[in-house]
Amino acid sequence: MFRSGFIGIVGSPNAGKSTLLNRMLGKKLAIVSPKPQTTRTRIIGVLNRADCQMIFMDTPGIHRTKTALHESMVESALAAFHEVDLLLVMMDATRADGFETGHLLRHLDGLKKPCILVMNKIDRISKKHLLPAMDACRKKFPFDAILPVSALKGDGVDILLDELKKRLKGGPRLFPEGMETDQSEQSFISELIREKIYHHMNKELPYSAAVTVERLADLPHKNLLVISACIHVETESQKKIFIGRKGRTIKAIGRSARLELERVFEGKVYLELRVRVEKNWGKDAKALRRLGY
C-alpha cells in the first residue's frame, strides 16, 4: 500500500528543525545557523520513495513574540498544527526541562492527530540525563512515540523515518515525483544569503536584516547565473555596519553566498549585493508583506 501525507516539524527556536529536514531529504533546503529564530517562514520539503511520499513542513520556532515579525513567525508555526496529518515535535535534549519546553507543550493541549516527539542533539547529552528527560516529557503529553536523534550526525534518523511512514495513511502522491520543495529559486537564494549574514554578523544584527532577490538571469551560453539582491536593514547605522570598512563585510557575505550558490547550481555565479534602509521593517505589517513574510 502506498502511503502519503503532510508532516509538520514544530518546536522551540534552535531545536534543530531545519537541520533535521535537510538530513531527512538528503540535501539542503532550509538554512541553518547556531543562532535561534533563523527560520522565518514555512518551507515544504518532499521525500519521495517507492512506497510513500512524506511532505515535511518546516516551521519557525515557537517563542514569545516581541515584534510583528515574531508574531508572523509563530502564527505560521501554530497554523501547521491544523494543516498536517502528523506532527513531529522537536526538542533540544540538552534543555528539555526549560521554559521553552513547557511553553511548547501547552500548545499541544487538545491535539487529535498522531504526534511524535523527537529529542534532538543526543550527541551532546549522556544517557543518564537523556532517559529521565524523555520520561518527563512522556508524563506531560501522550506522545505516540519518543525518539532520540542527532540531526547533525544522522543518528536515529532512519528509525524516525520508519516510524513516520508507519503512521501515514494510504493515499496517492500529492506532489509530482520530481518535486522536492515549494520554494522558488528566488526564495532559496535570498534565504541562503540571509544564512551567510547570520554567520558573518554578530549579536542582534542578523535579526534586523531581510533579503530580496531583485534580478535573476540565467545566461546558459556563458554558464553564468546573474543575481542582484538587496539586504534590507532598519537603520542607517546598521547599513554602515553591514557594508563595513571599505566594503569588507558586504564583500565577505557576498563571497560566502556566491561560493555556495555555485556549488548548488553547478556553475558560475555573479552576485551583486547592496544594502538598503527600510526603517523598522520588522514592526511594520505592510513592510513584512512586501519583504515576503
N, C-alpha and C positions, 0 to 999 in steps of 0.2 A: 504493500500500500504506500502510495506517495503521500508525503506529509508537507504541509506548508503553514506559515503563519508569521505574525509580527511579534517581535520580542523587544520589549523596552529595556534599555540599560539605564538605571537610575541610581543615584547615590549622592553622597556628600562631595563637596569640592575636593579634588586631588585624590580621589579614591582609586583612580586608575581606569576609569571607564573607557576613555579613548584608547589607551594602551591595549586594553583587552579587545576592543573592537578590531584594531589593527592586527592583533595576534590571531584572532579567530578567522579573519578574512585572508591572512597571509600577505597583506600589503597595506601600505599607509594610505588611509582615507581621512583620518582625523589627526589634527595637530596635537602634539603633546609638549608639556613643559613641567618642570618641577614646581612652578607657581600654581596656586589654586585658581579656580574660576577662569581657566584658559578657554574652555569650550563655551561659546555664547549662543549657538543655535543648534537645532537638532540636525543630525546627519543620518541618512539611511545608508546602510551597508548590506548588500545581498550576498549570502553564501549559497552557491548552487552546488548541489550534489546529485548523484544519480537517483537517490531515493527521497530527497527532501530539498526544500528551499526555505532557508531561515532568513528572515528580513529583520535586521537589527536596527533599532532606533537609538542612537547615542544622544544623550541629553546633557544640558548644563547641570552643574552641581546644585543641589537643593540647599539653600543657605538663607540666613537672614538678609532681607533686602534693604538697600540704602538709597538706591537711585532708580530712575525709570528703567535703566538698562538692566539692573539686577532684578527688578520686578518682571521684566520681559523674559529674562532667562529662566527664572523659577516657574513662571506661568507655563512656559514651553515644556519644562520638565514634568510638571504636575499633570499637564494635559495628556501626556503619554500614558499615564495610569489607566485612562479610559479608552485609549485608541489602540491598544495592543492586545494580543491574545494571551501573552505570558509576560510576567515581569521578572527581570533579573536585577536584584538589588545588590549593589556593591558597597562593601565597607573596607576601610583600611584596617587590617587586623592589628596594627600597632596602636591604633587609637579607637578601638571598638567600644570602649566604655566612656567616651567623651560626650560632650553636649550634642555634637552634630548627629551622633547615632540616635539618641533619644528623639531629637527633632525630626529625623528621617522616619523613624518607626511610627511616630504619631500620624504621619500621612498615610500609613498603610491600614489604619482602622477601617473596617468595613469592606476591605478589598475582597472581591469574589471572583478571583481568577488565579490560576497557578502562579506561585511566587517562589523563586529560588534565591537564596542568599549566597552571595559569593564573598568569601573572606579573602581579600587580596593582600599581596605583599607578604606571603608566608615565608619568603626568603629572609625576612627581616625580624622574625619572631620565633622563639623556641616553642616546641610542642607543649611544654608545661604551662605556657601562657596562652597558647592558641586554643587548646581544648576548653578551658574554662570560659574563654570569650565566646566560643561557639555555643556552649551550653547556656550561657546567659542570654544570648540572642534567641535561642530556641524557646526559652521561657517567656520572652516578651512578645513573640509573634509565632503563629503556627506555620512556619515555612514548610513548603513541600520537600525541600532538601536544603542542606547547608554544605557548601563545598569549599574547601581551601584551595587557592590557586596562587600562582605567581604569574601575573600577566606579562611582566617584563621578561621572565625566563621561560615561560610556557608551561611550567609545572601545573598539572591538573587540568589544563585547558581541553584536552581531548575527552577527558571524563565529563567535563561540563557540557561539551557539545553533544555527547551521547545522551546526557540527562535532558537536555533541551529538546532534542529530536523526539525522545520518547513521549514528551508531554505535548507535542504538537498534534493537532487533529489532521485527519485525512483531508486532502484538498489538492487543487491544481497549482501549477506555478502561477504566482501572482504578478511576477515581473518576467520580461524576456530573459532567456537563459544567459545571454551575454551581458546583461546589465549588472553592474557592481555597486552603483551608488546613484542617488538622485542629485548629487552635486554637479553644477555646471563647471566647466573649466575655469571660468572667471572666479567662481566662489572658491574652488580649490586653490587657485593661485593666490587670491587675497588672504586666505587662511594661512597658507604656507609662509607668506611674507610676515603675517602677524606672529607666527610661531618664532621667526627669527628675531622679531622685536623683543619677545619675551626672553630670548637667550642673550641678547646684547644689551638690554636696558635694565636698570636696577630699580628696586623698590616699587613704587606705585605707577611709574611712568607707563609701563605696558598697558595698564588698565585705562589709560587716558587716550589710547590710540585705536583707531579703526582704519581699515584698509579697503579701498575700492579699486577695481581694475577699470581704467578708462579707455584703454585700447589693447586689443589682442589681434595680432595679424600673423598668419602662417604664410611664410614665403618658401614653399617647397623647393623652388629652383635654387635656393641658397641654403637649404636645410636649416632654416632660421625661423625662430619664433620671436616676434617682437611684442614686448609687453610694456605698457605705460601704466603705472599705478600711483595712487595718491595715498599718503598716510595722513589721516585727519587727527589733529590734536586739539586740545581745548583752550590753550593759551599761547601767547607769543613766546613766553619763557620756555614752555615745553618745546616749541618749534625749534628754538635755538639749541636746546639740548639734543634733540633728535638729529639735527644736522651735524652738530659737533664742530670742534675747532678744525677749520679748513675742510669741512665736509667729511671728516674721518668717520663719524658714527654712521651717517646715512650710507656711506660707501661700504662699510663693514656689513651692515644689514643687507644691502643690495647684493654684495658678493656672495654671502652665505645663501641667500634665497636663489640667486642665479645658478649656483653650482648644484643645488638640489633639484631645481627645475630642469636643468639639463639632464640629470640622471633619470628623472621621471619621464620626460618627453623624448629622451634618447636623441638629442640633437642640440644644436647651438641655440642659446637664448640671449637676446639683447633685452635687458631690463632697465627701464628708466623709472627712478623713484623721485617723488617730490613730496614736500610736507606742506599741508595747508591747515590754517587755524579755522576750526568750526566750533565757536565758543559754546562751552558747556553742552556738547552734543549728547553726553551720557545722561543728561537730565531732561532733554527735550524730546518729547514723543515724536514730533514731526521729523527731527533730525535722525532719530533712531530708524524710522521707516525709510528715510532717504538713504541711509547707510546700510540697509538690509537687515535690521534687527526687529 
